[in-house]
Amino acid sequence: MSRLSPDEAKNIAQKMEKRIAALVPSEYVESENQLKTGTVMPCGEAGYAWHGHLFLTLKGDPDFERTMRLVLADVRRDSQYRVGMTRLSDGTPIADIRGPLGAEYIAGEGVDDMQYEVSSSSPCFELPDGIPSGGSF
């Protein structure tokens, strides 16, 4: 487990959310909403991770397949990440990105078909007093 503080781990996750969102072609992006708080959940044997979300509201006729290829190609160049693409039962592509120290990012079309969602799970960290597991942070 890393020696990251909860704030450091959250910052890493939020920066990666932004990096992934920035790869969506700007002609499709109407607005961005990165949630400031997330949830602290167990990570690994004895650690915890911060789970957050970033949402893009889209416009026009977004090409999710092309967007997935852009995201995966960019992140694949960074050797500290493992990337893959899966598909939902309806064929919708989803990017699955695994990072160092247990970090994970899932990106793809949101519940609304004019939304792109990036879900993050930060690198694992030790939970200090004052931050409850399952609580908002």
N, C-alpha and C positions, 0 to 999 in steps of 0.2 A: 504494500500500500504506500501511496505517496505521502510526503510530508506537507502537502498543500493544505492551506487553510480553506474553509468553506468559501470565503470570498474569492480566493484565487481560483478555485475549481469552477465556481459559477462564472467568473470572468472568462476563463478558457472556453467554456461551453457557449457563452453568449457571443464571443468573437467568432467562433466557428459557425454559429447560426447565421451571423451577418455575412461571413465569407461565402457560405452556400447560397444565401439569398441574393447576393450581388452577382451571381452567375446567371440568374434568370434575366433574359434579354429585357432591357429597360423599356422597349416599346410595349411590353405586356404588363408592366407594373404600374398600377394606379396608386397604391399606398402600401406602407409597411407598418406592422405593429409587432414589436418585440415585447413580450411580457416581462415586466420588471421583477416579478416574483415567480417562484416555481415551488416545487415540492421536494422535500428531502426524503429519499427512499434508500433502503439497503442496497449495498453494492458489494459483491464478492462475499467473502467469509465474515469479515468483521468491519467493513467500511460502509460508507454512505456516499450517495451521489445526489447532486442537484439536478432536477428534471425541469426543463423549460421549453418554451415554444416561441416561434416567430411565425407570423402570418403575413403573406402578401395578398392583397386584393388585386386581382388581375383585370385586364381589359383586352378588348380585341379578341383574337382567336389564338390563344396560347397553344404552342406545340409542346406538350409535356414530354414526348419522346425525345425531341431535340434538346430540351432543357436537361433531361436526365443524362444524356450523352455529354453535354457541356460540364455538368457538375462532376460526373465520374471522371472525365478526362483531366479536369483541373486537379482534383483531389488525388487522383492516382499518381500524379507527378511527385507527390510528397510521400516519401518512403515510410513515414511513421504511421500512415493510414492504410487500412485494407478497405477496398471498396467493392461493392457488388450491386446488382440490380435484380430485384424480384418483381413479380407482378401480382396484383390482387386478382381475385377470381373473375373480375370483369375485364382484365387485361391492362389495367392502369399500372404504369411503371412506378416503382418506388426505389429510391436510392438508399442503400444501407452502407453506412460508413462507420468503421471501427477505428478508434484512435488509441493512443497510448494511455496506460493506467486505467483501462476500463471504460474510457469515453465511448459514446455511441451516438450517432446522428441518423435520423430517418427523415427523408425529404421526398415530397411528391404532392400530387393533387390533394387538396383538402376535402373536407366533407362537402363543401359547396364547390361546384365545378369551376368557379371563377376565383378559387383560392389556392394558393401554394403554401404548404405547411412544412416547417422544419422543426422537428422535435429533437431535443437534446438530452443527453445524460452525461453529466460531467465526469472527469476523472474521479476516482474514489478518494475519499478523505476520511480522517477521523472526526467523529462528531463531538464537538465541544459541548460543555454544559451550556444551557440556554437555547439550544436549537433542537426542537423535538423532531424525532423521526416521524415522517408522515405530515409534518407541519409545513407551513409556508415559510419561504425564505427568499 
